[in-house]
Amino acid sequence: MWDNGFQQKEIGNYAVTDHNKQLETKGQNELVFVSVEGGEFVMEDGIKYLLVISARNEMVAEC
């Protein structure tokens, strides 16, 4: 059973934040988490999530 609740949103936001850190975007062309569109999870040695997330590209102007 899939529940698009707080925990799933938190994990989706973490995934986008981690993606930005890996790319070292430093404020330019960052992805911004929008929502979790769906997904599934498996209970094997803990919970494993497969999330379908929505994110948008956000360009930040340098001052």
C-alpha positions as CSV (number, residue, x, y, z in Angstrom):
1,M,0.0,0.0,0.0
2,W,1.4,3.4,-1.0
3,D,0.8,6.5,1.2
4,N,2.0,9.8,-0.1
5,G,2.7,11.0,3.4
6,F,5.2,13.1,5.2
7,Q,7.9,10.5,5.3
8,Q,7.8,10.0,1.5
9,K,7.9,13.7,0.9
10,E,10.9,14.0,3.3
11,I,12.7,11.3,1.4
12,G,11.9,12.9,-2.0
13,N,13.2,16.3,-0.8
14,Y,16.4,14.6,0.5
15,A,17.0,12.9,-2.8
16,V,16.8,16.2,-4.7
17,T,19.0,17.9,-2.2
18,D,21.6,15.1,-2.4
19,H,21.5,15.2,-6.2
20,N,22.3,19.0,-6.1
21,K,25.2,18.3,-3.7
22,Q,26.6,15.6,-5.9
23,L,26.6,18.0,-8.9
24,E,28.1,20.8,-6.8
25,T,25.6,23.3,-8.4
26,K,26.4,26.0,-5.9
27,G,23.1,27.7,-6.4
28,Q,23.0,27.6,-10.2
29,N,20.6,25.4,-12.1
30,E,19.5,23.6,-8.9
31,L,16.6,21.2,-8.9
32,V,13.9,22.1,-6.5
33,F,11.7,19.4,-5.0
34,V,8.0,19.7,-5.9
35,S,6.2,16.5,-4.9
36,V,6.2,12.8,-4.8
37,E,4.0,11.6,-7.7
38,G,4.0,7.9,-6.7
39,G,6.1,5.0,-5.9
40,E,6.4,1.7,-4.1
41,F,8.3,0.2,-1.3
42,V,9.7,-3.2,-0.4
43,M,10.2,-4.5,3.2
44,E,13.5,-6.4,2.9
45,D,16.2,-5.7,5.5
46,G,14.4,-2.4,6.2
47,I,12.3,-0.4,3.8
48,K,13.5,0.3,0.3
49,Y,11.7,3.0,-1.7
50,L,11.3,3.5,-5.4
51,L,9.9,7.1,-5.7
52,V,8.7,9.0,-8.7
53,I,9.3,12.6,-7.9
54,S,8.5,15.9,-9.5
55,A,11.2,18.6,-9.4
56,R,11.8,21.8,-11.3
57,N,14.9,23.5,-12.5
58,E,15.6,26.8,-10.8
59,M,18.3,29.1,-12.0
60,V,19.7,31.5,-9.3
61,A,21.2,34.7,-10.6
62,E,24.6,35.7,-9.1
63,C,24.8,39.1,-7.5
